[in-house]
Structure formats: C-alpha cells, structure tokens
Amino acid sequence: MTVKEARKIVQTFDDETQRATEEEFFMFTEAMDFLINEEHNPRDMMYLGGVYYGMKRFDLALKYYEMAASYDFDEAYDCLGYIWYYGRTGERDYKKAFEYFSKLKDKGDLVAAYKVADMYKNGYYVDKNMELYKEIIEDLYLKVAKCRGVFDPVPEVYTRLAHIRLDEGKEEDAVDLFLKAKDWLAQRIKYSNYFGNLNIMKWLVDDLYEIIEFDNEYFDLFDLYYLLKTPHIINFVYDGKLQRVESVMEGDECTVCFNGKWFRSRDDFFKDAVFEGTNERLASAYDKCYGYEVVA
C-alpha cells in the first residue's frame, strides 16, 4: 500500500461512512494505521480516534488520542480530558482530567478553562473552591464576549455565569444571559445536533423557565423542551406544512409523537426526529419553523 492509495481508501470511507460494510471499515482502519505509521501525523491519529469514539469504542479512541498527545497536540489533550472526566472507558480519573485540561488552559484554551473551573466547583481531584470557580468564569465571560463563531464556548460560559448571577440575587442579569446563550446555541445546533449541544439546550430551557413564566403565545422550537415535560399537543409550520407534536405521560416522563412517529423521550425526539419526506433533522431547522401553537 502507498500513501496515495491509503488516502484514497480513507476518502472513500469518509464519503460513505454511513453505508460502510465491515470489509470497507477494515480497509479504512488498515489504511489509517498505515498512514499513522508512515507519516506520524497527529491529525490522522485524532481522526481515527474520533471514529472509534463515535462508535463508543472508547478504549481504541483513548489509544489514538494518547498517541496524538505524545506529539503535544492540543486537541488530544481536550479529548483525553473528557474521556477521563466522564469515565468513558469505565473508569473516571479526575487527576488525569485535571492535568489534561490544565495543560490546555495554560495555553489559553477557553473550553479547558471552564472545565478546570467546574472541577474547582465540584471538588474533583482539587479542593472545592467556589471563589476560584467564580473568578475563572468571570474572566472567561470577558473573553468569550469577543467570540463570533457558533462553536465558541459562549453558551457554556453564559449559563455558568447566569447561575452565579442567580446566587447573587441578580435575576434579570441571569435571564439575559440564559436568553443570549439559548440564541447562540440554537445557531450552533443548525450545524451540529451533537447530543452534548442538545443537553445544554435542555438544561438551559429547564433552568430558564424556573425563573420566568412560560409564554404560550410566543415560543420557539427549543421551548418544546419545556412543554414536552408534561402532556401537550403543539402545532407548528415547516415548509408550508402543518407539523404536530404530542407528548403523553408514561411512567415518570413523557413519550413524544411527531407526525405519527413515537420517541421514548424528549431527548430522543430532538436527537432523531426528521421532517417527513426529507432528511432534514428537526433540531437543525429551528429557524425554518414558525406558527407555534399549544393546541391542548
């Protein structure tokens, strides 16, 4: 196999990932291992690790992320921090998570900085230190205010600061931060309905309507996170066609029916729902939907 041949195999796999056969996946991994051994490029290591991570084969993701980290590759530190923070391989190691996140924080990485802050807030590996947590988040707020990219950690910082403002009794400031974070996150979800982004939106909406009253006359797609916690029927319009969402209580939470298809929870609904006759995911089309109405 040559580098050119290996790159062609990788490109073909990348184009047809959703339809790849076992044999094609085997060829892809062989090609990637060949490229990694030949060129020692940490981006290739991260790519292969990311494929395994998406398959939830976290032990193999860890292997390639650690390989990339040996080349002092910043993205690897980030991924390793998350693997150990959340215990993706079955074991949490907050010491390793703190060390990886701290490496990136010291390089000016904004995401790593709020993860370090969280560890001080929760007392993970380090002693609890709420003052240091607040100090880091306040500093991050000044930095992310200059950000413009939808994948910049603006919602993550704003929601954390909103809770700090609530603790200070500054409810209006907290609401303003939640609303700004909600708008930013909605823009991000247009490009990536990754479950992490959807979870942040769910928690944000839940927190927001703990402190303000829900307006049945004026709401948007992601406010369905609030409505679908309890039995409701909601209509809205997409592409000129009426859409219907219904939530029905089963056990401790609601199942959700969207245009005749059932989802076990609001999480599954936002993650998997697509518009009938299209491949467009509901969560990615929030700005194409309008005319929301609570029917019952």
WOWODA-V118555 format. One record per residue. RES is the residue in one small letter. OMEGA is omega in whole degrees, -180 to 180 (* if undefined). NEAR is the number of other ideal C-beta (glycine too) atoms within 10 Angstrom. D_CENTER is the distance of its C-alpha to the mean C-alpha in whole Angstrom. Layout:
res=RES omega=OMEGA near=NEAR d_center=D_CENTER
res=RES omega=OMEGA near=NEAR d_center=D_CENTER
This chain:
res=m omega=176 near=12 d_center=37
res=t omega=178 near=9 d_center=37
res=v omega=-180 near=12 d_center=34
res=k omega=179 near=7 d_center=34
res=e omega=-180 near=11 d_center=34
res=a omega=179 near=22 d_center=31
res=r omega=180 near=14 d_center=29
res=k omega=178 near=12 d_center=31
res=i omega=-180 near=19 d_center=29
res=v omega=-180 near=20 d_center=26
res=q omega=179 near=11 d_center=26
res=t omega=178 near=15 d_center=27
res=f omega=-179 near=18 d_center=24
res=d omega=-180 near=12 d_center=22
res=d omega=-173 near=10 d_center=23
res=e omega=-174 near=12 d_center=24
res=t omega=-176 near=13 d_center=21
res=q omega=-176 near=5 d_center=20
res=r omega=-175 near=7 d_center=24
res=a omega=176 near=16 d_center=25
res=t omega=178 near=9 d_center=28
res=e omega=-180 near=7 d_center=28
res=e omega=179 near=8 d_center=31
res=e omega=178 near=15 d_center=29
res=f omega=177 near=14 d_center=26
res=f omega=179 near=11 d_center=29
res=m omega=178 near=18 d_center=30
res=f omega=-179 near=21 d_center=27
res=t omega=176 near=17 d_center=26
res=e omega=180 near=13 d_center=30
res=a omega=-179 near=23 d_center=29
res=m omega=178 near=21 d_center=26
res=d omega=178 near=14 d_center=28
res=f omega=-179 near=19 d_center=31
res=l omega=180 near=21 d_center=30
res=i omega=180 near=20 d_center=28
res=n omega=-179 near=9 d_center=32
res=e omega=-170 near=13 d_center=33
res=e omega=177 near=12 d_center=31
res=h omega=-179 near=12 d_center=29
res=n omega=-178 near=14 d_center=27
res=p omega=177 near=22 d_center=23
res=r omega=176 near=13 d_center=21
res=d omega=179 near=24 d_center=23
res=m omega=180 near=25 d_center=22
res=m omega=-179 near=22 d_center=18
res=y omega=180 near=17 d_center=18
res=l omega=176 near=25 d_center=20
res=g omega=179 near=28 d_center=18
res=g omega=177 near=15 d_center=15
res=v omega=179 near=20 d_center=16
res=y omega=179 near=18 d_center=17
res=y omega=179 near=20 d_center=14
res=g omega=177 near=10 d_center=13
res=m omega=-177 near=11 d_center=16
res=k omega=172 near=8 d_center=15
res=r omega=-167 near=14 d_center=19
res=f omega=178 near=18 d_center=17
res=d omega=178 near=11 d_center=21
res=l omega=175 near=16 d_center=21
res=a omega=179 near=24 d_center=18
res=l omega=-179 near=19 d_center=19
res=k omega=-175 near=14 d_center=23
res=y omega=174 near=25 d_center=22
res=y omega=178 near=29 d_center=19
res=e omega=177 near=15 d_center=22
res=m omega=179 near=19 d_center=24
res=a omega=180 near=25 d_center=23
res=a omega=179 near=21 d_center=23
res=s omega=176 near=11 d_center=26
res=y omega=-180 near=12 d_center=26
res=d omega=-178 near=11 d_center=25
res=f omega=-171 near=18 d_center=22
res=d omega=-178 near=15 d_center=19
res=e omega=180 near=18 d_center=16
res=a omega=178 near=24 d_center=17
res=y omega=180 near=23 d_center=18
res=d omega=-178 near=21 d_center=14
res=c omega=179 near=23 d_center=13
res=l omega=177 near=25 d_center=16
res=g omega=-180 near=27 d_center=15
res=y omega=180 near=18 d_center=12
res=i omega=-177 near=25 d_center=14
res=w omega=180 near=23 d_center=17
res=y omega=-177 near=21 d_center=15
res=y omega=177 near=11 d_center=14
res=g omega=-175 near=13 d_center=17
res=r omega=-179 near=17 d_center=15
res=t omega=-180 near=15 d_center=19
res=g omega=-179 near=7 d_center=20
res=e omega=174 near=9 d_center=21
res=r omega=175 near=16 d_center=20
res=d omega=-176 near=16 d_center=21
res=y omega=177 near=16 d_center=21
res=k omega=179 near=12 d_center=23
res=k omega=179 near=16 d_center=22
res=a omega=-179 near=23 d_center=18
res=f omega=-179 near=21 d_center=20
res=e omega=180 near=15 d_center=22
res=y omega=180 near=25 d_center=20
res=f omega=-180 near=27 d_center=18
res=s omega=176 near=18 d_center=21
res=k omega=-178 near=19 d_center=22
res=l omega=178 near=22 d_center=19
res=k omega=-180 near=21 d_center=20
res=d omega=177 near=11 d_center=23
res=k omega=177 near=11 d_center=23
res=g omega=-179 near=10 d_center=21
res=d omega=-174 near=20 d_center=17
res=l omega=179 near=18 d_center=16
res=v omega=180 near=19 d_center=12
res=a omega=-179 near=22 d_center=15
res=a omega=-179 near=23 d_center=17
res=y omega=175 near=23 d_center=15
res=k omega=174 near=24 d_center=14
res=v omega=178 near=24 d_center=18
res=a omega=179 near=24 d_center=18
res=d omega=-179 near=17 d_center=17
res=m omega=174 near=22 d_center=19
res=y omega=179 near=21 d_center=22
res=k omega=-174 near=20 d_center=21
res=n omega=-178 near=12 d_center=21
res=g omega=178 near=12 d_center=23
res=y omega=-177 near=17 d_center=22
res=y omega=179 near=17 d_center=24
res=v omega=175 near=16 d_center=25
res=d omega=176 near=7 d_center=27
res=k omega=-180 near=12 d_center=26
res=n omega=-176 near=15 d_center=26
res=m omega=179 near=12 d_center=25
res=e omega=178 near=8 d_center=27
res=l omega=176 near=15 d_center=25
res=y omega=-179 near=20 d_center=22
res=k omega=-180 near=18 d_center=23
res=e omega=-180 near=13 d_center=25
res=i omega=-179 near=21 d_center=22
res=i omega=177 near=21 d_center=19
res=e omega=178 near=14 d_center=22
res=d omega=179 near=13 d_center=23
res=l omega=179 near=22 d_center=19
res=y omega=179 near=16 d_center=20
res=l omega=-178 near=9 d_center=23
res=k omega=-176 near=14 d_center=21
res=v omega=177 near=20 d_center=18
res=a omega=179 near=10 d_center=20
res=k omega=-177 near=8 d_center=21
res=c omega=180 near=14 d_center=18
res=r omega=-177 near=6 d_center=18
res=g omega=-177 near=10 d_center=15
res=v omega=-180 near=17 d_center=12
res=f omega=173 near=12 d_center=10
res=d omega=-171 near=17 d_center=12
res=p omega=180 near=21 d_center=11
res=v omega=-179 near=25 d_center=13
res=p omega=-179 near=25 d_center=11
res=e omega=180 near=23 d_center=10
res=v omega=-178 near=28 d_center=14
res=y omega=-180 near=25 d_center=15
res=t omega=177 near=23 d_center=14
res=r omega=180 near=24 d_center=16
res=l omega=178 near=21 d_center=19
res=a omega=179 near=25 d_center=19
res=h omega=176 near=15 d_center=20
res=i omega=180 near=18 d_center=22
res=r omega=177 near=18 d_center=24
res=l omega=179 near=18 d_center=24
res=d omega=179 near=11 d_center=26
res=e omega=-179 near=11 d_center=28
res=g omega=-178 near=8 d_center=29
res=k omega=-173 near=14 d_center=28
res=e omega=-179 near=13 d_center=26
res=e omega=177 near=10 d_center=27
res=d omega=180 near=15 d_center=25
res=a omega=180 near=24 d_center=22
res=v omega=179 near=16 d_center=22
res=d omega=179 near=14 d_center=22
res=l omega=178 near=25 d_center=19
res=f omega=-178 near=26 d_center=17
res=l omega=178 near=15 d_center=18
res=k omega=178 near=15 d_center=17
res=a omega=-180 near=24 d_center=14
res=k omega=180 near=20 d_center=13
res=d omega=-180 near=13 d_center=15
res=w omega=-178 near=20 d_center=13
res=l omega=177 near=22 d_center=10
res=a omega=177 near=19 d_center=12
res=q omega=180 near=15 d_center=13
res=r omega=-176 near=19 d_center=9
res=i omega=173 near=23 d_center=9
res=k omega=-177 near=15 d_center=12
res=y omega=-179 near=11 d_center=11
res=s omega=176 near=14 d_center=8
res=n omega=174 near=19 d_center=7
res=y omega=-173 near=12 d_center=5
res=f omega=178 near=12 d_center=5
res=g omega=178 near=11 d_center=2
res=n omega=179 near=21 d_center=3
res=l omega=177 near=20 d_center=6
res=n omega=178 near=13 d_center=7
res=i omega=179 near=19 d_center=7
res=m omega=180 near=25 d_center=9
res=k omega=-179 near=19 d_center=11
res=w omega=-180 near=12 d_center=12
res=l omega=-179 near=22 d_center=13
res=v omega=178 near=23 d_center=15
res=d omega=-179 near=12 d_center=17
res=d omega=-178 near=16 d_center=17
res=l omega=-176 near=22 d_center=19
res=y omega=166 near=18 d_center=21
res=e omega=-174 near=10 d_center=22
res=i omega=174 near=13 d_center=24
res=i omega=-180 near=13 d_center=25
res=e omega=179 near=6 d_center=27
res=f omega=-180 near=13 d_center=25
res=d omega=-179 near=9 d_center=27
res=n omega=-178 near=13 d_center=28
res=e omega=-176 near=7 d_center=29
res=y omega=177 near=8 d_center=26
res=f omega=-176 near=19 d_center=23
res=d omega=-174 near=16 d_center=20
res=l omega=-174 near=23 d_center=17
res=f omega=172 near=20 d_center=15
res=d omega=174 near=19 d_center=18
res=l omega=174 near=24 d_center=18
res=y omega=179 near=21 d_center=16
res=y omega=-176 near=18 d_center=19
res=l omega=-174 near=22 d_center=21
res=l omega=173 near=25 d_center=20
res=k omega=-179 near=17 d_center=21
res=t omega=-177 near=10 d_center=24
res=p omega=178 near=12 d_center=27
res=h omega=167 near=19 d_center=27
res=i omega=-177 near=15 d_center=27
res=i omega=172 near=22 d_center=26
res=n omega=170 near=14 d_center=27
res=f omega=-175 near=17 d_center=26
res=v omega=174 near=14 d_center=26
res=y omega=178 near=20 d_center=25
res=d omega=178 near=12 d_center=27
res=g omega=-177 near=5 d_center=30
res=k omega=180 near=10 d_center=29
res=l omega=177 near=11 d_center=29
res=q omega=-176 near=19 d_center=26
res=r omega=178 near=13 d_center=26
res=v omega=179 near=24 d_center=24
res=e omega=176 near=20 d_center=25
res=s omega=-177 near=24 d_center=24
res=v omega=-178 near=13 d_center=27
res=m omega=174 near=11 d_center=27
res=e omega=-176 near=10 d_center=27
res=g omega=-176 near=6 d_center=27
res=d omega=180 near=5 d_center=25
res=e omega=-176 near=15 d_center=22
res=c omega=163 near=22 d_center=23
res=t omega=-173 near=18 d_center=22
res=v omega=176 near=23 d_center=22
res=c omega=178 near=16 d_center=24
res=f omega=-180 near=21 d_center=23
res=n omega=175 near=17 d_center=26
res=g omega=179 near=8 d_center=27
res=k omega=-175 near=12 d_center=25
res=w omega=177 near=12 d_center=23
res=f omega=-174 near=20 d_center=20
res=r omega=-174 near=13 d_center=20
res=s omega=176 near=15 d_center=18
res=r omega=177 near=22 d_center=16
res=d omega=180 near=17 d_center=13
res=d omega=179 near=13 d_center=14
res=f omega=-178 near=24 d_center=16
res=f omega=-178 near=26 d_center=13
res=k omega=-167 near=17 d_center=11
res=d omega=-174 near=15 d_center=14
res=a omega=174 near=19 d_center=17
res=v omega=179 near=16 d_center=19
res=f omega=-176 near=18 d_center=22
res=e omega=179 near=12 d_center=25
res=g omega=180 near=9 d_center=27
res=t omega=172 near=10 d_center=24
res=n omega=-176 near=6 d_center=21
res=e omega=179 near=13 d_center=19
res=r omega=-179 near=16 d_center=16
res=l omega=-175 near=23 d_center=16
res=a omega=-179 near=22 d_center=13
res=s omega=-173 near=14 d_center=13
res=a omega=-174 near=17 d_center=17
res=y omega=-177 near=18 d_center=17
res=d omega=176 near=11 d_center=19
res=k omega=-177 near=14 d_center=21
res=c omega=-178 near=16 d_center=22
res=y omega=178 near=11 d_center=25
res=g omega=-179 near=10 d_center=27
res=y omega=-178 near=20 d_center=25
res=e omega=173 near=13 d_center=28
res=v omega=-177 near=13 d_center=28
res=v omega=-180 near=10 d_center=31
res=a omega=* near=7 d_center=31
